[in-house]
């Protein structure tokens, strides 16, 4: 869920919610949350076109779509996501995909895992892809770098994100120098990080997910703790990779 050249984006201003909320709502309750989120992300990719900015600077929307296809369908290339020795091959393959037909690329994202993938099983799809798709949807929606949500997140999606955060928070915050307490309204707090001074991070589940995946600069959250501890969390390298 991390992105290239994380430090190159400009800093954002004070926390707040932009007036514009232009993302599709994942309201199709006939689909599992992960599949509804995939459809909404695909709709956003088509609406914004192939060259819109994303939080994964310098990636454009076409690059992010290519990344998702490689992650799910190209085991010959996806090793480069985690192994530096294979990164060059990954980048060449991703560039080739990104330069192809954009609508076909998004259609491949929309179609989900291939038939041979374990993620074709709904439970594994939810485990492996819910947070990935939500984060990358936000990467696209907030590509201008402004703080705050651009869509209304359905309660069932928020519940799924919060549940996934509960099992992933320790991994996401493993490099935090301070303890972290994640608080979403009406939900049980999640504690992660070292057993040290604690910073409380309050916000909606998707906003907390953005913090945990290293995107605090666009997350609409409140931070409570000593100034030194808050700054240590702000500058920490967070995320799963």
Secondary structure, 3 states (H helix, E strand, C coil): CCCCCHHHCCCCCCCCCCCCCCCCCCCCCCCCHHHHHHHHHHHHHHHHCCCCECCCCCCEHHHHHHHHHHHHHCHHHHHHHCCHHHHHHHHHHHHHHHCCCHHHHHHHHHHCCCCCCHHHCHHHHHHHHHHHHHHHHHHHHCCCCCCCCCCCCCHHHHHHHHHHHHHHHHHHCCCCCCEEEEECCCCCCEEECCCCCEEEEECCHHHHHHHHCCCHHHCCCEEECCHHHHHHHHCCCCCCC
